[in-house]
């Protein structure tokens, strides 16, 4: 595996992790949807998605004035294993802590 530090840094931020949770379904999601679900401003969401893109976790596609994101299909098996482990360890969305 290449240096895992950038990947781990990208995964360490709660908003980025929440965005990945949304993208985890394998679909393509508009940045407007991510902003709404995460209650984040356009500039904040853009900054976080840029970090995920730089870490090689997501790819984007421009669609008129919006940008659509999805998980990168080019994740190496070791990076995918890390992401799978992190997602498996995440609490279910909307589940209250006991």
Helices and strands as residue ranges (DSSP letters): H 5-11, H 14-23, E 29-30, H 31-38, H 42-54, E 58-63, E 66-71, H 77-89
